[in-house]
Amino acid sequence: MKIPFEKYTIYVTFGDDKIYELKEDFSKELVSEIKVSTPKNPTLVLHKQQLDYAKAFYKENSIKLDKETWNNYYKIGFITLDELKEFNEK
């Protein structure tokens, strides 16, 4: 999964009621709110909780995602280094 930084303002949440804007270098800036998505300035929101649900599904159904996707989830902070190794070994 290539993250479309050039098209979207990307926000991430980790389940702690904080919102971060994800930068192209995968750094995160704490923000107070998510800007309204418009055709000229679209937004994309990624929630760690959604990936947590999906991880269980992927494992149970032996679904494989490409290494770039798992590496990006690791860079964002959605999975641990151990999980990254586990998913990349499959």
N, CA, C and O atoms as a CHARMM CRD file, in Angstrom:
* protein
*
  360
    1    1 MET  N      0.84500  -1.17000   0.00000 PROA 1      0.00000
    2    1 MET  CA     0.00000   0.00000   0.00000 PROA 1      0.00000
    3    1 MET  C      0.89000   1.23300   0.00000 PROA 1      0.00000
    4    1 MET  O      1.60800   1.50200   0.96300 PROA 1      0.00000
    5    2 LYS  N      0.83100   1.94200  -1.05200 PROA 2      0.00000
    6    2 LYS  CA     1.52000   3.22200  -1.12400 PROA 2      0.00000
    7    2 LYS  C      0.60300   4.24500  -0.46800 PROA 2      0.00000
    8    2 LYS  O     -0.58700   4.30700  -0.77700 PROA 2      0.00000
    9    3 ILE  N      1.14200   5.02500   0.41400 PROA 3      0.00000
   10    3 ILE  CA     0.33200   6.01800   1.10400 PROA 3      0.00000
   11    3 ILE  C      0.29100   7.28800   0.25400 PROA 3      0.00000
   12    3 ILE  O      1.33500   7.84300  -0.08700 PROA 3      0.00000
   13    4 PRO  N     -0.90500   7.74200  -0.08600 PROA 4      0.00000
   14    4 PRO  CA    -1.06300   8.85000  -1.03300 PROA 4      0.00000
   15    4 PRO  C     -0.87800  10.24400  -0.41400 PROA 4      0.00000
   16    4 PRO  O     -1.81100  11.04700  -0.38700 PROA 4      0.00000
   17    5 PHE  N      0.33000  10.51800   0.07800 PROA 5      0.00000
   18    5 PHE  CA     0.59500  11.81200   0.70400 PROA 5      0.00000
   19    5 PHE  C      0.36300  12.97500  -0.25800 PROA 5      0.00000
   20    5 PHE  O     -0.03900  14.06100   0.15800 PROA 5      0.00000
   21    6 GLU  N      0.62100  12.74000  -1.55100 PROA 6      0.00000
   22    6 GLU  CA     0.50600  13.83000  -2.51700 PROA 6      0.00000
   23    6 GLU  C     -0.94800  14.21800  -2.79900 PROA 6      0.00000
   24    6 GLU  O     -1.20700  15.30100  -3.32300 PROA 6      0.00000
   25    7 LYS  N     -1.89600  13.34500  -2.45600 PROA 7      0.00000
   26    7 LYS  CA    -3.30900  13.62300  -2.75100 PROA 7      0.00000
   27    7 LYS  C     -4.13100  13.99400  -1.52300 PROA 7      0.00000
   28    7 LYS  O     -5.12800  14.70700  -1.63900 PROA 7      0.00000
   29    8 TYR  N     -3.72900  13.52400  -0.36000 PROA 8      0.00000
   30    8 TYR  CA    -4.55000  13.65300   0.84300 PROA 8      0.00000
   31    8 TYR  C     -3.77500  14.24200   2.01300 PROA 8      0.00000
   32    8 TYR  O     -2.55500  14.10000   2.10400 PROA 8      0.00000
   33    9 THR  N     -4.49800  14.90100   2.90000 PROA 9      0.00000
   34    9 THR  CA    -3.99500  15.17000   4.23700 PROA 9      0.00000
   35    9 THR  C     -4.38600  13.93200   5.03200 PROA 9      0.00000
   36    9 THR  O     -5.56400  13.57800   5.08500 PROA 9      0.00000
   37   10 ILE  N     -3.42400  13.27700   5.64500 PROA 10     0.00000
   38   10 ILE  CA    -3.67700  11.99600   6.28800 PROA 10     0.00000
   39   10 ILE  C     -3.61600  12.15600   7.80100 PROA 10     0.00000
   40   10 ILE  O     -2.68000  12.73600   8.35200 PROA 10     0.00000
   41   11 TYR  N     -4.63700  11.62500   8.44700 PROA 11     0.00000
   42   11 TYR  CA    -4.71800  11.65100   9.90200 PROA 11     0.00000
   43   11 TYR  C     -4.71600  10.21900  10.41600 PROA 11     0.00000
   44   11 TYR  O     -5.20600   9.30500   9.75400 PROA 11     0.00000
   45   12 VAL  N     -4.15200  10.04000  11.61800 PROA 12     0.00000
   46   12 VAL  CA    -4.17100   8.72500  12.25000 PROA 12     0.00000
   47   12 VAL  C     -4.64300   8.87000  13.68900 PROA 12     0.00000
   48   12 VAL  O     -4.41600   9.88900  14.34200 PROA 12     0.00000
   49   13 THR  N     -5.30400   7.82400  14.16000 PROA 13     0.00000
   50   13 THR  CA    -5.71000   7.75600  15.56300 PROA 13     0.00000
   51   13 THR  C     -5.22700   6.43300  16.13900 PROA 13     0.00000
   52   13 THR  O     -5.10600   5.43300  15.43000 PROA 13     0.00000
   53   14 PHE  N     -4.95400   6.44800  17.43500 PROA 14     0.00000
   54   14 PHE  CA    -4.43600   5.26400  18.11400 PROA 14     0.00000
   55   14 PHE  C     -5.34300   4.79800  19.24700 PROA 14     0.00000
   56   14 PHE  O     -4.95000   3.93800  20.03500 PROA 14     0.00000
   57   15 GLY  N     -6.53900   5.34600  19.34000 PROA 15     0.00000
   58   15 GLY  CA    -7.48200   4.93300  20.37400 PROA 15     0.00000
   59   15 GLY  C     -7.31700   5.66700  21.68200 PROA 15     0.00000
   60   15 GLY  O     -7.88600   5.25600  22.69300 PROA 15     0.00000
   61   16 ASP  N     -6.54800   6.75000  21.68700 PROA 16     0.00000
   62   16 ASP  CA    -6.33800   7.50400  22.92100 PROA 16     0.00000
   63   16 ASP  C     -6.96800   8.89200  22.86300 PROA 16     0.00000
   64   16 ASP  O     -6.56900   9.79200  23.60200 PROA 16     0.00000
   65   17 ASP  N     -7.94500   9.06000  21.98900 PROA 17     0.00000
   66   17 ASP  CA    -8.67000  10.32400  21.80600 PROA 17     0.00000
   67   17 ASP  C     -7.79600  11.44900  21.25700 PROA 17     0.00000
   68   17 ASP  O     -8.19700  12.61200  21.28700 PROA 17     0.00000
   69   18 LYS  N     -6.61200  11.11700  20.75700 PROA 18     0.00000
   70   18 LYS  CA    -5.76100  12.11400  20.13100 PROA 18     0.00000
   71   18 LYS  C     -5.76300  11.87800  18.63000 PROA 18     0.00000
   72   18 LYS  O     -5.92400  10.75100  18.16200 PROA 18     0.00000
   73   19 ILE  N     -5.58300  12.94600  17.89400 PROA 19     0.00000
   74   19 ILE  CA    -5.54800  12.88700  16.43200 PROA 19     0.00000
   75   19 ILE  C     -4.19700  13.42700  15.98600 PROA 19     0.00000
   76   19 ILE  O     -3.73200  14.45700  16.47400 PROA 19     0.00000
   77   20 TYR  N     -3.58000  12.72000  15.05800 PROA 20     0.00000
   78   20 TYR  CA    -2.28400  13.14000  14.54600 PROA 20     0.00000
   79   20 TYR  C     -2.36400  13.29000  13.03600 PROA 20     0.00000
   80   20 TYR  O     -3.01900  12.49800  12.35600 PROA 20     0.00000
   81   21 GLU  N     -1.69400  14.31100  12.51700 PROA 21     0.00000
   82   21 GLU  CA    -1.52600  14.41000  11.07600 PROA 21     0.00000
   83   21 GLU  C     -0.24900  13.65900  10.73300 PROA 21     0.00000
   84   21 GLU  O      0.80900  13.91400  11.30800 PROA 21     0.00000
   85   22 LEU  N     -0.35700  12.74100   9.79900 PROA 22     0.00000
   86   22 LEU  CA     0.78000  11.92700   9.38500 PROA 22     0.00000
   87   22 LEU  C      1.52300  12.65600   8.27600 PROA 22     0.00000
   88   22 LEU  O      0.94000  13.02500   7.25700 PROA 22     0.00000
   89   23 LYS  N      2.80400  12.85600   8.48700 PROA 23     0.00000
   90   23 LYS  CA     3.63900  13.54000   7.50300 PROA 23     0.00000
   91   23 LYS  C      4.30300  12.51900   6.58700 PROA 23     0.00000
   92   23 LYS  O      4.33000  11.32500   6.88900 PROA 23     0.00000
   93   24 GLU  N      4.83300  12.99200   5.48000 PROA 24     0.00000
   94   24 GLU  CA     5.42300  12.10600   4.47300 PROA 24     0.00000
   95   24 GLU  C      6.60900  11.30200   5.00600 PROA 24     0.00000
   96   24 GLU  O      6.89000  10.21500   4.50300 PROA 24     0.00000
   97   25 ASP  N      7.30100  11.81900   6.01000 PROA 25     0.00000
   98   25 ASP  CA     8.42400  11.08600   6.60300 PROA 25     0.00000
   99   25 ASP  C      7.96200  10.16900   7.75300 PROA 25     0.00000
  100   25 ASP  O      8.78200   9.62500   8.49200 PROA 25     0.00000
  101   26 PHE  N      6.64500  10.01100   7.88600 PROA 26     0.00000
  102   26 PHE  CA     5.97700   9.19700   8.89000 PROA 26     0.00000
  103   26 PHE  C      6.05200   9.79000  10.29500 PROA 26     0.00000
  104   26 PHE  O      5.72400   9.11500  11.27100 PROA 26     0.00000
  105   27 SER  N      6.47600  11.03100  10.40300 PROA 27     0.00000
  106   27 SER  CA     6.37000  11.70000  11.69300 PROA 27     0.00000
  107   27 SER  C      4.90700  12.07500  11.88200 PROA 27     0.00000
  108   27 SER  O      4.12900  12.10600  10.92900 PROA 27     0.00000
  109   28 LYS  N      4.54900  12.35600  13.12300 PROA 28     0.00000
  110   28 LYS  CA     3.16000  12.67000  13.43000 PROA 28     0.00000
  111   28 LYS  C      3.09400  13.99000  14.18800 PROA 28     0.00000
  112   28 LYS  O      3.88800  14.24800  15.09300 PROA 28     0.00000
  113   29 GLU  N      2.13800  14.81000  13.80200 PROA 29     0.00000
  114   29 GLU  CA     1.91900  16.08800  14.46700 PROA 29     0.00000
  115   29 GLU  C      0.55200  16.06000  15.13300 PROA 29     0.00000
  116   29 GLU  O     -0.46100  15.83400  14.47200 PROA 29     0.00000
  117   30 LEU  N      0.52200  16.28500  16.42200 PROA 30     0.00000
  118   30 LEU  CA    -0.73100  16.31500  17.16100 PROA 30     0.00000
  119   30 LEU  C     -1.57100  17.49400  16.67900 PROA 30     0.00000
  120   30 LEU  O     -1.08200  18.61900  16.59000 PROA 30     0.00000
  121   31 VAL  N     -2.83800  17.22800  16.36700 PROA 31     0.00000
  122   31 VAL  CA    -3.76000  18.27200  15.92800 PROA 31     0.00000
  123   31 VAL  C     -5.00900  18.22600  16.79500 PROA 31     0.00000
  124   31 VAL  O     -5.28800  17.21200  17.43600 PROA 31     0.00000
  125   32 SER  N     -5.75200  19.30900  16.81400 PROA 32     0.00000
  126   32 SER  CA    -6.94700  19.36300  17.65900 PROA 32     0.00000
  127   32 SER  C     -8.18600  18.81200  16.97100 PROA 32     0.00000
  128   32 SER  O     -9.14600  18.41300  17.63000 PROA 32     0.00000
  129   33 GLU  N     -8.16000  18.79200  15.63000 PROA 33     0.00000
  130   33 GLU  CA    -9.32100  18.27800  14.90500 PROA 33     0.00000
  131   33 GLU  C     -8.92200  17.86300  13.49500 PROA 33     0.00000
  132   33 GLU  O     -7.86100  18.23200  12.99100 PROA 33     0.00000
  133   34 ILE  N     -9.79300  17.09400  12.88500 PROA 34     0.00000
  134   34 ILE  CA    -9.60900  16.68100  11.50000 PROA 34     0.00000
  135   34 ILE  C    -10.28200  17.73000  10.62300 PROA 34     0.00000
  136   34 ILE  O    -11.45500  18.05200  10.81100 PROA 34     0.00000
  137   35 LYS  N     -9.53400  18.25600   9.67200 PROA 35     0.00000
  138   35 LYS  CA   -10.10900  19.24800   8.76400 PROA 35     0.00000
  139   35 LYS  C    -11.17200  18.58700   7.89400 PROA 35     0.00000
  140   35 LYS  O    -11.07000  17.40600   7.55900 PROA 35     0.00000
  141   36 VAL  N    -12.16600  19.34300   7.54300 PROA 36     0.00000
  142   36 VAL  CA   -13.23700  18.84900   6.69000 PROA 36     0.00000
  143   36 VAL  C    -12.66200  18.52800   5.31400 PROA 36     0.00000
  144   36 VAL  O    -11.93600  19.33200   4.72900 PROA 36     0.00000
  145   37 SER  N    -12.99100  17.35800   4.81500 PROA 37     0.00000
  146   37 SER  CA   -12.52900  16.93600   3.50000 PROA 37     0.00000
  147   37 SER  C    -13.31100  17.66500   2.41600 PROA 37     0.00000
  148   37 SER  O    -14.53900  17.74200   2.46100 PROA 37     0.00000
  149   38 THR  N    -12.58400  18.19500   1.44900 PROA 38     0.00000
  150   38 THR  CA   -13.20600  18.86800   0.31400 PROA 38     0.00000
  151   38 THR  C    -12.59300  18.30300  -0.96500 PROA 38     0.00000
  152   38 THR  O    -11.54000  17.66700  -0.90700 PROA 38     0.00000
  153   39 PRO  N    -13.21500  18.51700  -2.09900 PROA 39     0.00000
  154   39 PRO  CA   -12.63100  18.02700  -3.34900 PROA 39     0.00000
  155   39 PRO  C    -11.22400  18.57600  -3.60400 PROA 39     0.00000
  156   39 PRO  O    -10.37600  17.87600  -4.15700 PROA 39     0.00000
  157   40 LYS  N    -10.97900  19.81000  -3.20700 PROA 40     0.00000
  158   40 LYS  CA    -9.65000  20.40200  -3.41900 PROA 40     0.00000
  159   40 LYS  C     -8.65000  20.00800  -2.33800 PROA 40     0.00000
  160   40 LYS  O     -7.44600  19.98300  -2.59000 PROA 40     0.00000
  161   41 ASN  N     -9.13000  19.70600  -1.15400 PROA 41     0.00000
  162   41 ASN  CA    -8.27100  19.33300  -0.02900 PROA 41     0.00000
  163   41 ASN  C     -8.83700  18.09200   0.66500 PROA 41     0.00000
  164   41 ASN  O     -9.36900  18.19000   1.77100 PROA 41     0.00000
  165   42 PRO  N     -8.72600  16.92300   0.02000 PROA 42     0.00000
  166   42 PRO  CA    -9.30000  15.71700   0.60700 PROA 42     0.00000
  167   42 PRO  C     -8.47700  15.20700   1.80000 PROA 42     0.00000
  168   42 PRO  O     -7.26500  15.41000   1.88300 PROA 42     0.00000
  169   43 THR  N     -9.17700  14.54700   2.70500 PROA 43     0.00000
  170   43 THR  CA    -8.51000  13.96700   3.86600 PROA 43     0.00000
  171   43 THR  C     -8.72100  12.45500   3.87200 PROA 43     0.00000
  172   43 THR  O     -9.66000  11.93200   3.27200 PROA 43     0.00000
  173   44 LEU  N     -7.82500  11.78100   4.56600 PROA 44     0.00000
  174   44 LEU  CA    -7.89100  10.33800   4.74200 PROA 44     0.00000
  175   44 LEU  C     -7.59100  10.08400   6.21100 PROA 44     0.00000
  176   44 LEU  O     -6.61700  10.61600   6.74300 PROA 44     0.00000
  177   45 VAL  N     -8.42000   9.27600   6.87500 PROA 45     0.00000
  178   45 VAL  CA    -8.23000   8.99400   8.28900 PROA 45     0.00000
  179   45 VAL  C     -7.99200   7.49900   8.46200 PROA 45     0.00000
  180   45 VAL  O     -8.78000   6.67500   7.99900 PROA 45     0.00000
  181   46 LEU  N     -6.89700   7.16400   9.13500 PROA 46     0.00000
  182   46 LEU  CA    -6.56400   5.77200   9.42100 PROA 46     0.00000
  183   46 LEU  C     -6.65100   5.55900  10.92400 PROA 46     0.00000
  184   46 LEU  O     -6.04900   6.30200  11.69900 PROA 46     0.00000
  185   47 HSD  N     -7.39800   4.54700  11.33200 PROA 47     0.00000
  186   47 HSD  CA    -7.58500   4.25300  12.74700 PROA 47     0.00000
  187   47 HSD  C     -6.88700   2.94300  13.08600 PROA 47     0.00000
  188   47 HSD  O     -7.09700   1.93100  12.41700 PROA 47     0.00000
  189   48 LYS  N     -6.06600   2.96400  14.11300 PROA 48     0.00000
  190   48 LYS  CA    -5.37600   1.74700  14.53800 PROA 48     0.00000
  191   48 LYS  C     -6.37400   0.64900  14.88200 PROA 48     0.00000
  192   48 LYS  O     -6.12400  -0.52100  14.58900 PROA 48     0.00000
  193   49 GLN  N     -7.47900   0.99700  15.48900 PROA 49     0.00000
  194   49 GLN  CA    -8.48800   0.02200  15.88000 PROA 49     0.00000
  195   49 GLN  C     -9.00000  -0.76200  14.67300 PROA 49     0.00000
  196   49 GLN  O     -9.23900  -1.96500  14.77700 PROA 49     0.00000
  197   50 GLN  N     -9.16900  -0.10200  13.54200 PROA 50     0.00000
  198   50 GLN  CA    -9.62800  -0.80500  12.34000 PROA 50     0.00000
  199   50 GLN  C     -8.59500  -1.83000  11.89300 PROA 50     0.00000
  200   50 GLN  O     -8.95400  -2.94000  11.50000 PROA 50     0.00000
  201   51 LEU  N     -7.31900  -1.47100  11.94800 PROA 51     0.00000
  202   51 LEU  CA    -6.27700  -2.42800  11.56900 PROA 51     0.00000
  203   51 LEU  C     -6.20900  -3.56800  12.57100 PROA 51     0.00000
  204   51 LEU  O     -5.96100  -4.70900  12.18400 PROA 51     0.00000
  205   52 ASP  N     -6.42200  -3.28700  13.84500 PROA 52     0.00000
  206   52 ASP  CA    -6.41400  -4.36100  14.84600 PROA 52     0.00000
  207   52 ASP  C     -7.45900  -5.42700  14.51300 PROA 52     0.00000
  208   52 ASP  O     -7.18700  -6.62200  14.62400 PROA 52     0.00000
  209   53 TYR  N     -8.64100  -4.99700  14.11000 PROA 53     0.00000
  210   53 TYR  CA    -9.67500  -5.95500  13.70400 PROA 53     0.00000
  211   53 TYR  C     -9.25100  -6.70200  12.44500 PROA 53     0.00000
  212   53 TYR  O     -9.43600  -7.91500  12.34100 PROA 53     0.00000
  213   54 ALA  N     -8.68500  -5.97700  11.49900 PROA 54     0.00000
  214   54 ALA  CA    -8.28000  -6.59300  10.23200 PROA 54     0.00000
  215   54 ALA  C     -7.14300  -7.59600  10.43200 PROA 54     0.00000
  216   54 ALA  O     -7.11700  -8.63100   9.76600 PROA 54     0.00000
  217   55 LYS  N     -6.20600  -7.30800  11.33600 PROA 55     0.00000
  218   55 LYS  CA    -5.07800  -8.22400  11.57400 PROA 55     0.00000
  219   55 LYS  C     -5.57400  -9.61100  11.95500 PROA 55     0.00000
  220   55 LYS  O     -5.07100 -10.61700  11.45400 PROA 55     0.00000
  221   56 ALA  N     -6.55300  -9.66200  12.83300 PROA 56     0.00000
  222   56 ALA  CA    -7.10300 -10.94900  13.25700 PROA 56     0.00000
  223   56 ALA  C     -7.71800 -11.67200  12.05300 PROA 56     0.00000
  224   56 ALA  O     -7.53800 -12.88000  11.89800 PROA 56     0.00000
  225   57 PHE  N     -8.42700 -10.95300  11.22200 PROA 57     0.00000
  226   57 PHE  CA    -9.03400 -11.54200  10.03200 PROA 57     0.00000
  227   57 PHE  C     -7.96300 -12.06300   9.08400 PROA 57     0.00000
  228   57 PHE  O     -8.07500 -13.17000   8.55700 PROA 57     0.00000
  229   58 TYR  N     -6.91900 -11.25400   8.86900 PROA 58     0.00000
  230   58 TYR  CA    -5.82900 -11.67600   7.97600 PROA 58     0.00000
  231   58 TYR  C     -5.19500 -12.96800   8.47800 PROA 58     0.00000
  232   58 TYR  O     -4.93600 -13.88500   7.69800 PROA 58     0.00000
  233   59 LYS  N     -4.94700 -13.03500   9.79000 PROA 59     0.00000
  234   59 LYS  CA    -4.31400 -14.22700  10.36500 PROA 59     0.00000
  235   59 LYS  C     -5.22200 -15.44800  10.24300 PROA 59     0.00000
  236   59 LYS  O     -4.77200 -16.51900   9.83500 PROA 59     0.00000
  237   60 GLU  N     -6.48600 -15.29300  10.59100 PROA 60     0.00000
  238   60 GLU  CA    -7.42600 -16.41400  10.57200 PROA 60     0.00000
  239   60 GLU  C     -7.66900 -16.94700   9.16500 PROA 60     0.00000
  240   60 GLU  O     -7.93600 -18.13500   8.99000 PROA 60     0.00000
  241   61 ASN  N     -7.57800 -16.08400   8.17100 PROA 61     0.00000
  242   61 ASN  CA    -7.88400 -16.47400   6.80000 PROA 61     0.00000
  243   61 ASN  C     -6.65500 -16.53100   5.89500 PROA 61     0.00000
  244   61 ASN  O     -6.77900 -16.61100   4.67300 PROA 61     0.00000
  245   62 SER  N     -5.48100 -16.49000   6.49700 PROA 62     0.00000
  246   62 SER  CA    -4.20700 -16.56900   5.76400 PROA 62     0.00000
  247   62 SER  C     -4.13100 -15.59200   4.59900 PROA 62     0.00000
  248   62 SER  O     -3.64200 -15.92900   3.52100 PROA 62     0.00000
  249   63 ILE  N     -4.61700 -14.39100   4.82800 PROA 63     0.00000
  250   63 ILE  CA    -4.55700 -13.35500   3.80500 PROA 63     0.00000
  251   63 ILE  C     -3.20400 -12.66300   3.90800 PROA 63     0.00000
  252   63 ILE  O     -2.76400 -12.28900   4.99500 PROA 63     0.00000
  253   64 LYS  N     -2.56000 -12.50100   2.77700 PROA 64     0.00000
  254   64 LYS  CA    -1.24500 -11.87300   2.75000 PROA 64     0.00000
  255   64 LYS  C     -1.34200 -10.48500   2.12600 PROA 64     0.00000
  256   64 LYS  O     -1.98800 -10.29000   1.09600 PROA 64     0.00000
  257   65 LEU  N     -0.69400  -9.54100   2.76500 PROA 65     0.00000
  258   65 LEU  CA    -0.53200  -8.21000   2.19200 PROA 65     0.00000
  259   65 LEU  C      0.93700  -8.06100   1.84200 PROA 65     0.00000
  260   65 LEU  O      1.78800  -8.75800   2.39500 PROA 65     0.00000
  261   66 ASP  N      1.23300  -7.15500   0.92800 PROA 66     0.00000
  262   66 ASP  CA     2.62000  -7.00400   0.51600 PROA 66     0.00000
  263   66 ASP  C      3.46900  -6.39100   1.63400 PROA 66     0.00000
  264   66 ASP  O      2.94900  -5.76200   2.55600 PROA 66     0.00000
  265   67 LYS  N      4.76800  -6.58600   1.53000 PROA 67     0.00000
  266   67 LYS  CA     5.69200  -6.12100   2.56900 PROA 67     0.00000
  267   67 LYS  C      5.66500  -4.61000   2.73300 PROA 67     0.00000
  268   67 LYS  O      5.81200  -4.11000   3.84900 PROA 67     0.00000
  269   68 GLU  N      5.48000  -3.87700   1.64800 PROA 68     0.00000
  270   68 GLU  CA     5.42200  -2.41100   1.74300 PROA 68     0.00000
  271   68 GLU  C      4.27500  -1.98000   2.65400 PROA 68     0.00000
  272   68 GLU  O      4.42400  -1.05100   3.44900 PROA 68     0.00000
  273   69 THR  N      3.13700  -2.65100   2.53800 PROA 69     0.00000
  274   69 THR  CA     1.98100  -2.32000   3.37500 PROA 69     0.00000
  275   69 THR  C      2.31100  -2.51500   4.84300 PROA 69     0.00000
  276   69 THR  O      2.06100  -1.63100   5.66300 PROA 69     0.00000
  277   70 TRP  N      2.87900  -3.68300   5.18300 PROA 70     0.00000
  278   70 TRP  CA     3.21900  -3.95500   6.58500 PROA 70     0.00000
  279   70 TRP  C      4.30100  -3.00800   7.07900 PROA 70     0.00000
  280   70 TRP  O      4.25300  -2.56300   8.22600 PROA 70     0.00000
  281   71 ASN  N      5.27900  -2.69300   6.23200 PROA 71     0.00000
  282   71 ASN  CA     6.32600  -1.74600   6.63000 PROA 71     0.00000
  283   71 ASN  C      5.73600  -0.37400   6.91200 PROA 71     0.00000
  284   71 ASN  O      6.14700   0.29800   7.85800 PROA 71     0.00000
  285   72 ASN  N      4.77400   0.04400   6.09900 PROA 72     0.00000
  286   72 ASN  CA     4.12800   1.33900   6.33500 PROA 72     0.00000
  287   72 ASN  C      3.31900   1.32100   7.63000 PROA 72     0.00000
  288   72 ASN  O      3.34400   2.29300   8.38500 PROA 72     0.00000
  289   73 TYR  N      2.60900   0.23800   7.89200 PROA 73     0.00000
  290   73 TYR  CA     1.86700   0.14700   9.16000 PROA 73     0.00000
  291   73 TYR  C      2.81600   0.21300  10.34600 PROA 73     0.00000
  292   73 TYR  O      2.48200   0.79600  11.37800 PROA 73     0.00000
  293   74 TYR  N      3.99500  -0.37800  10.20700 PROA 74     0.00000
  294   74 TYR  CA     4.98900  -0.31400  11.27100 PROA 74     0.00000
  295   74 TYR  C      5.49700   1.12400  11.44100 PROA 74     0.00000
  296   74 TYR  O      5.60200   1.61400  12.56600 PROA 74     0.00000
  297   75 LYS  N      5.81000   1.79600  10.33300 PROA 75     0.00000
  298   75 LYS  CA     6.30000   3.17600  10.39200 PROA 75     0.00000
  299   75 LYS  C      5.27000   4.11200  11.02000 PROA 75     0.00000
  300   75 LYS  O      5.63000   5.04800  11.73300 PROA 75     0.00000
  301   76 ILE  N      3.99600   3.85800  10.75400 PROA 76     0.00000
  302   76 ILE  CA     2.92500   4.66800  11.33500 PROA 76     0.00000
  303   76 ILE  C      2.83700   4.41900  12.83900 PROA 76     0.00000
  304   76 ILE  O      2.51400   5.32700  13.60500 PROA 76     0.00000
  305   77 GLY  N      3.12300   3.19000  13.25700 PROA 77     0.00000
  306   77 GLY  CA     3.02000   2.83900  14.66800 PROA 77     0.00000
  307   77 GLY  C      1.82600   1.95100  14.95400 PROA 77     0.00000
  308   77 GLY  O      1.44200   1.78200  16.11100 PROA 77     0.00000
  309   78 PHE  N      1.22900   1.37700  13.90600 PROA 78     0.00000
  310   78 PHE  CA     0.05200   0.52800  14.07100 PROA 78     0.00000
  311   78 PHE  C      0.40800  -0.90800  14.43600 PROA 78     0.00000
  312   78 PHE  O     -0.42400  -1.61200  15.00700 PROA 78     0.00000
  313   79 ILE  N      1.61700  -1.36100  14.12300 PROA 79     0.00000
  314   79 ILE  CA     2.03900  -2.71100  14.48900 PROA 79     0.00000
  315   79 ILE  C      3.43100  -2.64500  15.11400 PROA 79     0.00000
  316   79 ILE  O      4.18200  -1.69400  14.89800 PROA 79     0.00000
  317   80 THR  N      3.75400  -3.67100  15.88700 PROA 80     0.00000
  318   80 THR  CA     5.05200  -3.74100  16.54700 PROA 80     0.00000
  319   80 THR  C      6.08900  -4.34400  15.60800 PROA 80     0.00000
  320   80 THR  O      5.75100  -4.86800  14.54700 PROA 80     0.00000
  321   81 LEU  N      7.34600  -4.26600  16.00800 PROA 81     0.00000
  322   81 LEU  CA     8.41900  -4.86200  15.22100 PROA 81     0.00000
  323   81 LEU  C      8.23000  -6.37700  15.13000 PROA 81     0.00000
  324   81 LEU  O      8.47500  -6.96500  14.07700 PROA 81     0.00000
  325   82 ASP  N      7.80100  -7.01000  16.21600 PROA 82     0.00000
  326   82 ASP  CA     7.54200  -8.45500  16.18800 PROA 82     0.00000
  327   82 ASP  C      6.43100  -8.80500  15.20400 PROA 82     0.00000
  328   82 ASP  O      6.53900  -9.78600  14.46800 PROA 82     0.00000
  329   83 GLU  N      5.37300  -8.01400  15.18800 PROA 83     0.00000
  330   83 GLU  CA     4.28300  -8.25700  14.22800 PROA 83     0.00000
  331   83 GLU  C      4.77000  -8.05200  12.80200 PROA 83     0.00000
  332   83 GLU  O      4.40400  -8.81300  11.90700 PROA 83     0.00000
  333   84 LEU  N      5.59300  -7.03200  12.58400 PROA 84     0.00000
  334   84 LEU  CA     6.13700  -6.78400  11.25400 PROA 84     0.00000
  335   84 LEU  C      6.92500  -8.01200  10.78000 PROA 84     0.00000
  336   84 LEU  O      6.76100  -8.46100   9.64600 PROA 84     0.00000
  337   85 LYS  N      7.76000  -8.53400  11.63500 PROA 85     0.00000
  338   85 LYS  CA     8.53400  -9.73100  11.27100 PROA 85     0.00000
  339   85 LYS  C      7.61300 -10.91100  10.97800 PROA 85     0.00000
  340   85 LYS  O      7.81700 -11.64300  10.01000 PROA 85     0.00000
  341   86 GLU  N      6.60700 -11.08600  11.81700 PROA 86     0.00000
  342   86 GLU  CA     5.65200 -12.18800  11.63500 PROA 86     0.00000
  343   86 GLU  C      4.92700 -12.09500  10.30400 PROA 86     0.00000
  344   86 GLU  O      4.83600 -13.08200   9.57400 PROA 86     0.00000
  345   87 PHE  N      4.41000 -10.91100   9.98300 PROA 87     0.00000
  346   87 PHE  CA     3.66300 -10.75000   8.73500 PROA 87     0.00000
  347   87 PHE  C      4.56400 -10.84900   7.51000 PROA 87     0.00000
  348   87 PHE  O      4.13600 -11.34700   6.46900 PROA 87     0.00000
  349   88 ASN  N      5.81100 -10.38100   7.62100 PROA 88     0.00000
  350   88 ASN  CA     6.71900 -10.43600   6.48000 PROA 88     0.00000
  351   88 ASN  C      7.27700 -11.82600   6.24300 PROA 88     0.00000
  352   88 ASN  O      7.75200 -12.11500   5.14500 PROA 88     0.00000
  353   89 GLU  N      7.23100 -12.70000   7.25300 PROA 89     0.00000
  354   89 GLU  CA     7.71600 -14.06800   7.09800 PROA 89     0.00000
  355   89 GLU  C      6.74300 -14.94900   6.35400 PROA 89     0.00000
  356   89 GLU  O      7.12900 -15.98400   5.81300 PROA 89     0.00000
  357   90 LYS  N      5.49300 -14.55500   6.31900 PROA 90     0.00000
  358   90 LYS  CA     4.45600 -15.37900   5.67400 PROA 90     0.00000
  359   90 LYS  C      4.54200 -15.30600   4.19000 PROA 90     0.00000
  360   90 LYS  O      3.74700 -15.93700   3.49300 PROA 90     0.00000
